[in-house]
Amino acid sequence: MTPILQCTGLCKKFGKKTVLDNVSFALERGQIVGLLGPNGSGKSTLIKLANGLLTPTEGDVTIDGETPGIITHAKVSYLPERSYLSNWMTANDLLNFFESFYDNFNREKAEDMLARLQIAPESDIKTMSKGTKEKVQLVMVMSREADLYLLDEPIGGVDPAARDYILDTILTNYNENSTIVLSTHLIADIEKVLDDVLFLNQGEIVLHKSVDDIRAEHGKSVDALFREVFAC
């Protein structure tokens, strides 16, 4: 079966600065994968390359065998690190936007999740707290019936209760044939939901293993191994 996400000799430079250097890995369907590394390790750049927002300097990245572009946009649901919600919009405006833009958007699912958050359709984005905006944005992303979800720091900057809701939303709103790539530096908060991890450091993959293998081989949690590898 063709990997849902594959990188081969992937490099990305901005001027003289190398952000990703000879990155190679393949992810199969049906996994939740942690893309883990210190700030500045290249996590967001890798996700943007997979989403087609950047082009490689060298090497290849493919989504289900296709170069990122119009075809793969239908298969990928992307949550950027920074909020893209416009303050002039209401929750209903956002629902209408996603429904008109994405054929695989499940409006009924999104409306149900918003109702459970007690967010009325007429609610203004500008009146929402940061944590609520994060939740609303994730609801939209996870309400698409995508093959690959690329989530860049979905729990950064929100309180522990909001993190629990976000992780529960991720776990309960993707199907067994989809894969989630979840980028974060808050390892302890997400470790319980991960199947595999990719450690990225200074633009290079330094480890790609299943969580079970890490615990069996190293006798420690992913968070403890991360701290050991990166001495943090």
Salt bridges, closest charged atoms under 4 A:
ASP64 OD2 - ARG29 NH2 3.37
ASP64 OD2 - LYS75 NZ 2.83
GLU99 OE1 - ARG107 NH1 2.81
GLU111 OE2 - ARG107 NE 2.93
ASP112 OD2 - ARG116 NE 3.27
GLU145 OE2 - LYS109 NZ 3.61
ASP147 OD1 - ARG29 NH1 3.34
GLU153 OE2 - HIS185 ND1 3.31
ASP189 OD2 - ARG163 NH1 3.50
GLU191 OE2 - ARG215 NH2 3.19
ASP196 OD2 - HIS208 NE2 3.82
GLU217 OE1 - LYS209 NZ 2.37
ASP223 OD2 - ARG227 NE 3.21
GLU228 OE1 - LYS220 NZ 2.43
